[in-house]
Amino acid sequence: MGAERRQATRRRIIETAGRRFKRDGIDGSGIATLMTDAGLTNGAFYAHFASKDDLVATEVTNFLAS
């Protein structure tokens, strides 16, 4: 996977998670649901994040930086 494509996929996961977290809360948002929303597989998630907590930390950091 090229660096640009990898970055675009990561961004897609983060953006999808942000929408889902706002709608259903962090606890109400499972990885399988997030990845289905993003049109990706669960395996793709772990290519970008070590855990759901890692994704949450990334999303919170991005939110605070904006």
C-alpha positions as CSV (number, residue, x, y, z in Angstrom):
1,M,0.0,0.0,0.0
2,G,1.4,3.4,-1.0
3,A,2.0,6.0,1.7
4,E,-0.7,8.3,0.3
5,R,-3.3,5.6,0.1
6,R,-2.3,4.4,3.6
7,Q,-2.7,8.0,4.9
8,A,-6.1,8.4,3.1
9,T,-7.4,5.1,4.7
10,R,-6.2,6.2,8.1
11,R,-8.0,9.5,7.7
12,R,-11.1,7.8,6.5
13,I,-11.2,5.6,9.6
14,I,-10.6,8.6,11.9
15,E,-13.4,10.7,10.2
16,T,-15.8,7.8,10.3
17,A,-15.0,7.2,14.0
18,G,-15.6,10.9,14.8
19,R,-19.1,10.8,13.3
20,R,-20.0,7.5,15.0
21,F,-18.6,8.6,18.3
22,K,-20.7,11.8,18.2
23,R,-23.8,9.8,17.3
24,D,-23.5,6.7,19.5
25,G,-20.8,7.5,22.0
26,I,-17.4,5.8,22.3
27,D,-18.8,2.8,24.2
28,G,-21.6,2.4,21.7
29,S,-19.2,2.3,18.7
30,G,-17.6,-1.0,18.1
31,I,-14.7,-1.6,15.7
32,A,-16.8,-3.8,13.4
33,T,-19.4,-1.1,13.0
34,L,-16.9,1.7,12.5
35,M,-15.1,-0.3,9.8
36,T,-18.4,-1.2,8.1
37,D,-19.3,2.5,8.1
38,A,-15.9,3.2,6.5
39,G,-16.3,0.4,3.9
40,L,-13.3,-1.4,5.2
41,T,-12.4,-4.7,6.9
42,N,-11.7,-5.2,10.5
43,G,-8.2,-6.3,9.5
44,A,-7.6,-2.9,8.0
45,F,-8.2,-1.3,11.3
46,Y,-5.3,-3.1,13.0
47,A,-3.0,-2.0,10.2
48,H,-3.5,1.6,11.4
49,F,-4.4,1.4,15.1
50,A,-3.2,-0.9,17.9
51,S,-6.6,-0.8,19.6
52,K,-9.9,1.1,19.9
53,D,-8.3,3.2,22.7
54,D,-5.5,4.2,20.2
55,L,-8.2,5.4,17.8
56,V,-10.0,7.3,20.5
57,A,-6.8,9.0,21.6
58,T,-6.1,10.0,18.0
59,E,-9.6,11.3,17.4
60,V,-9.5,13.3,20.7
61,T,-6.1,14.8,19.8
62,N,-7.4,15.7,16.3
63,F,-10.5,17.3,17.8
64,L,-8.5,19.4,20.3
65,A,-6.1,20.5,17.6
66,S,-8.8,21.8,15.4
